[in-house]
């Protein structure tokens, strides 16, 4: 299994998709209990949702599941949200806080997964960001995510539809955050928040260095915006997606158009 798939484009936008993969190595699959093997925490169909929205965009997609190793977590194992419930580099529980392993992986197994899968994803992502920046003098990393809208273990109440993360404004130029927030706020029937429960994962925080010409923003979508139901079998709802995709397309096209004005 190829750990990462890359589709190269010649535009200034790079789409990161770290959590849509569902592949598990045999040993990892055998170690998961029934709860883990359900793979409930997948960013279901996010790659399909964004497919074709921005010709010229580069896409970097992890093929492995986040239960192998989470490509959007700090490789050191440090928590993204200290003091809050979250999952780690190799999750021990699902988003509901329920154990997913017959026996949790040990330190050596975790290190092997980090060095093999996490490294492969970020090596590919970094290479594409650098290639795009060399072409345009700037690169905009748009990190694509989705999650169930109701997970009491992680957050209270119902999650807004659009959750924009910029590491509290540090990972991108202010204009990028502002224009994405404006587009989302104008999407009829949808709710939005910026730097709420989700402020951007390790990918956004690690790569987002506006002073070097690399801007990063994370979009965490509530899965209710494009799935028929936020439960197995996680069916892609064509009608919902048809209403959501134009909003996402406007975001991506606007970011691409902004890129020349972001060069130092």
C-alpha positions in Angstrom: 0.0 0.0 0.0 1.3 3.4 -0.9 1.0 5.5 2.3 0.3 8.8 0.5 -1.2 9.8 -2.9 -0.2 13.1 -4.5 -2.0 14.8 -7.3 0.2 17.7 -8.5 -1.2 20.9 -9.8 0.4 24.1 -10.9 -1.7 26.5 -8.8 -0.8 28.1 -5.5 -3.2 26.1 -3.3 -2.3 22.7 -1.7 -5.1 20.6 -0.2 -4.0 18.4 2.7 -6.2 15.4 3.4 -4.8 13.5 6.4 -7.8 11.7 7.7 -9.9 10.3 4.8 -7.8 7.1 4.5 -9.2 3.8 5.8 -6.3 1.4 5.1 -4.9 -0.6 8.0 -1.8 -2.8 8.1 -2.7 -6.3 9.0 -1.0 -6.1 12.4 -2.8 -2.9 13.3 -6.2 -4.2 12.2 -5.6 -7.3 14.3 -4.9 -5.2 17.4 -8.1 -3.1 17.2 -11.1 -4.2 19.1 -14.6 -4.2 17.5 -15.0 -0.5 18.4 -11.7 0.4 16.7 -12.4 -1.7 13.6 -15.5 0.4 12.9 -13.2 3.3 12.0 -15.9 5.8 13.2 -13.5 8.7 13.4 -12.7 8.8 9.7 -13.1 12.1 7.8 -15.6 10.2 5.6 -15.6 11.2 1.9 -13.8 14.5 2.4 -11.6 13.7 -0.6 -14.8 13.1 -2.7 -16.3 16.3 -1.4 -13.4 18.5 -2.5 -12.7 16.6 -5.7 -12.5 18.8 -8.8 -13.4 22.1 -7.0 -10.2 23.9 -7.9 -8.4 22.8 -11.1 -4.7 23.4 -10.6 -4.7 22.6 -6.9 -2.3 20.1 -5.5 -3.7 17.4 -3.3 -1.8 15.3 -0.7 -3.9 12.5 0.8 -3.0 10.0 3.5 -4.2 6.5 2.6 -3.7 5.0 6.1 -6.3 5.5 8.8 -5.7 7.8 11.7 -5.7 4.8 14.1 -2.4 3.7 12.5 -1.0 7.1 13.3 -2.6 10.5 13.2 -0.9 12.6 10.5 -2.3 15.8 12.1 -0.8 15.3 15.5 2.6 16.5 16.8 5.1 13.8 16.1 6.5 14.4 19.6 3.2 13.3 21.1 2.5 16.7 22.7 -1.2 17.5 23.0 -2.7 20.0 20.6 -5.2 21.0 23.2 -3.7 20.7 26.7 -6.3 20.2 29.4 -9.0 19.2 26.9 -10.2 15.8 25.8 -8.5 14.9 22.5 -6.8 12.0 20.8 -3.0 11.5 20.4 -0.4 10.6 17.9 -1.7 7.0 18.0 -5.2 7.2 19.4 -5.9 5.0 22.4 -9.6 5.8 22.3 -12.1 7.0 19.8 -13.7 10.4 19.9 -16.2 9.2 22.4 -13.4 8.3 24.9 -14.0 4.5 24.4 -10.9 2.3 24.1 -10.3 1.0 20.6 -7.5 -1.6 21.2 -7.4 -5.2 22.5 -3.9 -4.1 23.8 -2.7 -0.6 23.2 0.5 -0.2 21.1 3.7 0.2 23.0 6.3 2.9 22.6 8.3 1.0 20.0 5.2 0.4 17.9 4.2 4.0 18.1 7.7 5.1 17.0 7.7 2.7 14.1 4.3 4.1 12.9 5.6 7.7 13.3 8.7 7.0 11.4 6.9 5.1 8.7 3.5 6.6 8.0 3.5 10.0 9.7 6.9 10.8 8.2 5.8 9.7 4.7 2.8 12.0 4.7 4.7 15.0 5.9 7.6 14.4 3.6 5.2 14.4 0.7 3.3 17.4 2.0 6.4 19.5 2.6 7.8 18.6 -0.8 4.6 19.8 -2.5 4.4 23.0 -0.5 8.0 23.8 -1.4 7.4 23.1 -5.0 4.3 25.3 -5.1 6.1 28.1 -3.3 8.9 27.9 -5.8 6.4 28.3 -8.7 4.4 31.2 -7.2 6.5 32.7 -4.5 3.8 31.7 -2.0 1.8 28.6 -1.1 -1.5 28.3 0.6 -2.1 25.1 2.5 -5.8 24.4 3.0 -6.2 21.4 5.4 -9.4 19.5 4.8 -11.2 17.9 7.7 -14.6 16.8 8.9 -16.1 15.5 12.1 -19.4 14.5 13.7 -21.4 17.5 14.8 -22.2 16.1 18.2 -19.5 14.5 20.3 -20.0 15.3 24.0 -16.6 13.9 25.0 -14.9 16.5 22.8 -17.2 19.5 22.9 -20.5 20.7 24.3 -23.6 21.1 22.2 -23.6 21.0 18.4 -20.6 22.0 16.4 -21.0 24.8 13.9 -21.0 23.7 10.2 -17.8 25.6 9.3 -14.9 25.5 11.8 -12.0 27.7 10.6 -8.6 27.2 12.3 -5.6 29.5 11.9 -3.8 28.9 15.2 -5.5 32.2 16.4 -4.3 34.1 13.4 -0.7 32.9 13.4 -0.7 30.5 10.5 -1.8 32.8 7.7 -2.2 36.4 6.6 -5.1 38.1 8.2 -6.8 38.5 4.8 -7.0 34.8 4.3 -8.8 34.2 7.6 -11.1 37.2 7.0 -12.1 36.2 3.5 -12.8 32.5 4.4 -14.8 33.6 7.4 -16.8 36.0 5.3 -17.6 33.4 2.7 -18.7 30.9 5.3 -20.8 33.5 7.2 -22.6 34.3 3.9 -23.5 30.6 3.3 -27.3 30.5 3.8 -28.4 28.0 6.3 -25.0 27.3 7.7 -23.2 28.3 10.9 -19.5 29.2 11.3 -16.9 29.9 13.9 -13.2 30.9 13.7 -10.7 29.5 16.1 -13.3 27.9 18.3 -13.0 24.3 19.5 -10.7 23.6 16.5 -7.9 26.1 16.0 -5.9 24.1 13.5 -4.1 20.9 14.0 -0.3 20.2 14.0 -0.3 20.5 10.2 -1.7 24.1 10.2 0.5 25.1 13.1 3.7 23.5 11.7 3.6 24.8 8.2 1.8 28.1 8.6 4.6 30.6 8.5 3.3 33.7 6.6 6.7 35.4 6.9 8.2 32.6 4.7 5.4 32.7 2.1 3.5 29.7 3.5 0.0 30.3 4.7 -2.0 27.5 6.3 -5.7 27.3 7.2 -7.8 24.4 8.5 -11.4 23.8 7.6 -13.2 21.4 10.0 -16.6 20.6 8.5 -19.5 19.2 10.5 -20.3 15.9 8.8 -24.0 16.8 8.9 -23.4 19.2 6.1 -22.8 16.5 3.6 -23.5 13.0 5.0 -27.0 11.5 5.1 -26.5 10.5 8.7 -23.5 10.8 11.0 -23.4 7.1 11.6 -22.5 3.9 9.9 -22.7 3.4 6.9 -21.6 7.1 6.6 -23.5 7.7 3.3 -22.4 10.6 1.1 -25.5 12.7 0.5 -25.5 14.0 -3.0 -28.1 16.7 -2.4 -26.3 18.1 0.7 -23.0 18.0 -1.0 -24.4 19.8 -4.0 -25.3 22.7 -1.7 -22.0 22.7 0.1 -19.6 22.3 -2.7 -20.2 25.7 -4.3 -19.3 27.3 -1.0 -16.1 25.3 -0.7 -15.3 26.1 -4.4 -15.7 29.8 -3.8 -13.3 29.6 -0.8 -10.7 27.8 -2.8 -11.0 30.0 -5.9 -10.8 33.1 -3.8 -7.6 31.8 -2.0 -6.0 31.1 -5.4 -6.9 34.5 -6.7 -5.4 36.1 -3.5 -2.1 34.4 -3.8 -0.3 36.9 -6.1 -1.1 39.7 -3.5 0.5 37.7 -0.7 4.0 37.6 -2.1 6.5 39.4 0.2 
